[in-house]
Every structure is written in C-alpha cells, then in structure tokens.
Amino acid sequence: MPFEDYITVTPGVRSGKPCIKGTRITVADVLEYMAGGMTEAEILADFPDLQPEHIRAVLAFAAARERRLGEPPAA
C-alpha cells in the first residue's frame, strides 16, 4: 500500500502540510494523537472519515520521511 494513495499536499489546505486525502486531518495530527497514547481504534472512533489504511499510510509516510532525513546529503 503506497502512502501516496492516501496522503496529499495541497497548497492552501492546512498551510500545505501533508494531509489524509479528502480531509483536513494532517499526518502530524494523527502522529501526535498516537504519541499522546490514543489507540488506532480511538482515533478511528473520533474521526469517522478515517479508515485503518489511513493510519498505516500516516505511519508509512513518517517512516519514509525519517529514512530520507537519515540519508547522507547528495554530493
């Protein structure tokens, strides 16, 4: 499941932050909820527009960004 199918960046929506497609819920929002101790089930209950695959896409997006940040700069 490529996260690009579920995450989008749209200028003018939430200041251009990565959001779950079709919503104004940012990747950072979901990550902060999880870091604060919310379970996937709690997040899905609070945000009926979200599906389990959205949560997985958020995690995949964050992992890919972290991997890119850890790479040495191009020469």
Phi and psi restraints in degrees (value plus and minus 20) as a CYANA .aco file:
   2 PRO   PHI     -93.0   -53.0
   2 PRO   PSI     111.5   151.5
   3 PHE   PHI     -83.0   -43.0
   3 PHE   PSI     -43.7    -3.7
   4 GLU   PHI     -80.4   -40.4
   4 GLU   PSI     -42.0    -2.0
   5 ASP   PHI     -91.0   -51.0
   5 ASP   PSI     -38.2     1.8
   6 TYR   PHI    -143.6  -103.6
   6 TYR   PSI     -36.1     3.9
   7 ILE   PHI    -134.5   -94.5
   7 ILE   PSI     116.2   156.2
   8 THR   PHI    -159.1  -119.1
   8 THR   PSI     134.4   174.4
   9 VAL   PHI    -140.3  -100.3
   9 VAL   PSI      98.8   138.8
  10 THR   PHI    -144.9  -104.9
  10 THR   PSI      96.6   136.6
  11 PRO   PHI     -74.7   -34.7
  11 PRO   PSI     115.9   155.9
  12 GLY   PHI      70.8   110.8
  12 GLY   PSI     -32.5     7.5
  13 VAL   PHI    -125.7   -85.7
  13 VAL   PSI      96.3   136.3
  14 ARG   PHI      31.2    71.2
  14 ARG   PSI      22.0    62.0
  15 SER   PHI      40.6    80.6
  15 SER   PSI       8.9    48.9
  16 GLY   PHI      57.1    97.1
  16 GLY   PSI      -6.1    33.9
  17 LYS   PHI     -95.3   -55.3
  17 LYS   PSI     131.8   171.8
  18 PRO   PHI     -81.5   -41.5
  18 PRO   PSI     107.4   147.4
  19 CYS   PHI    -145.4  -105.4
  19 CYS   PSI     139.3   179.3
  20 ILE   PHI     -92.8   -52.8
  20 ILE   PSI     108.5   148.5
  21 LYS   PHI     -71.1   -31.1
  21 LYS   PSI     116.2   156.2
  22 GLY   PHI      60.2   100.2
  22 GLY   PSI     -16.4    23.6
  23 THR   PHI    -154.3  -114.3
  23 THR   PSI     155.5   195.5
  24 ARG   PHI    -128.3   -88.3
  24 ARG   PSI      -3.0    37.0
  25 ILE   PHI    -104.9   -64.9
  25 ILE   PSI     100.1   140.1
  26 THR   PHI    -105.1   -65.1
  26 THR   PSI     140.1   180.1
  27 VAL   PHI     -77.2   -37.2
  27 VAL   PSI     -63.7   -23.7
  28 ALA   PHI     -81.9   -41.9
  28 ALA   PSI     -58.3   -18.3
  29 ASP   PHI     -76.1   -36.1
  29 ASP   PSI     -72.0   -32.0
  30 VAL   PHI     -83.6   -43.6
  30 VAL   PSI     -63.4   -23.4
  31 LEU   PHI     -82.1   -42.1
  31 LEU   PSI     -59.8   -19.8
  32 GLU   PHI     -86.4   -46.4
  32 GLU   PSI     -59.8   -19.8
  33 TYR   PHI     -81.4   -41.4
  33 TYR   PSI     -63.7   -23.7
  34 MET   PHI     -86.6   -46.6
  34 MET   PSI     -61.8   -21.8
  35 ALA   PHI     -83.7   -43.7
  35 ALA   PSI     -49.6    -9.6
  36 GLY   PHI     -99.5   -59.5
  36 GLY   PSI     -24.1    15.9
  37 GLY   PHI      87.2   127.2
  37 GLY   PSI     -21.0    19.0
  38 MET   PHI     -88.2   -48.2
  38 MET   PSI     120.9   160.9
  39 THR   PHI    -105.8   -65.8
  39 THR   PSI     145.8   185.8
  40 GLU   PHI     -77.4   -37.4
  40 GLU   PSI     -62.8   -22.8
  41 ALA   PHI     -81.7   -41.7
  41 ALA   PSI     -59.8   -19.8
  42 GLU   PHI     -86.5   -46.5
  42 GLU   PSI     -61.5   -21.5
  43 ILE   PHI     -83.9   -43.9
  43 ILE   PSI     -65.7   -25.7
  44 LEU   PHI     -83.6   -43.6
  44 LEU   PSI     -55.3   -15.3
  45 ALA   PHI     -89.3   -49.3
  45 ALA   PSI     -57.3   -17.3
  46 ASP   PHI     -96.8   -56.8
  46 ASP   PSI     -45.1    -5.1
  47 PHE   PHI    -147.3  -107.3
  47 PHE   PSI      65.1   105.1
  48 PRO   PHI     -81.0   -41.0
  48 PRO   PSI     -37.7     2.3
  49 ASP   PHI     -93.8   -53.8
  49 ASP   PSI     -36.1     3.9
  50 LEU   PHI    -108.7   -68.7
  50 LEU   PSI     130.0   170.0
  51 GLN   PHI    -142.9  -102.9
  51 GLN   PSI     142.0   182.0
  52 PRO   PHI     -73.8   -33.8
  52 PRO   PSI     -55.2   -15.2
  53 GLU   PHI     -86.2   -46.2
  53 GLU   PSI     -46.1    -6.1
  54 HIS   PHI     -86.5   -46.5
  54 HIS   PSI     -61.5   -21.5
  55 ILE   PHI     -82.9   -42.9
  55 ILE   PSI     -64.0   -24.0
  56 ARG   PHI     -84.2   -44.2
  56 ARG   PSI     -57.6   -17.6
  57 ALA   PHI     -84.5   -44.5
  57 ALA   PSI     -60.6   -20.6
  58 VAL   PHI     -79.5   -39.5
  58 VAL   PSI     -65.8   -25.8
  59 LEU   PHI     -85.9   -45.9
  59 LEU   PSI     -59.9   -19.9
  60 ALA   PHI     -85.8   -45.8
  60 ALA   PSI     -59.6   -19.6
  61 PHE   PHI     -81.8   -41.8
  61 PHE   PSI     -66.9   -26.9
  62 ALA   PHI     -83.8   -43.8
  62 ALA   PSI     -60.1   -20.1
  63 ALA   PHI     -84.6   -44.6
  63 ALA   PSI     -61.8   -21.8
  64 ALA   PHI     -85.3   -45.3
  64 ALA   PSI     -60.7   -20.7
  65 ARG   PHI     -85.0   -45.0
  65 ARG   PSI     -61.8   -21.8
  66 GLU   PHI     -83.6   -43.6
  66 GLU   PSI     -61.5   -21.5
  67 ARG   PHI     -81.6   -41.6
  67 ARG   PSI     -63.9   -23.9
  68 ARG   PHI     -83.6   -43.6
  68 ARG   PSI     -60.2   -20.2
  69 LEU   PHI     -84.8   -44.8
  69 LEU   PSI     -49.4    -9.4
  70 GLY   PHI    -104.1   -64.1
  70 GLY   PSI     -27.7    12.3
  71 GLU   PHI     -98.6   -58.6
  71 GLU   PSI     125.5   165.5
  72 PRO   PHI     -85.8   -45.8
  72 PRO   PSI     129.5   169.5
  73 PRO   PHI     -82.2   -42.2
  73 PRO   PSI     127.4   167.4
  74 ALA   PHI     -87.1   -47.1
  74 ALA   PSI     122.0   162.0
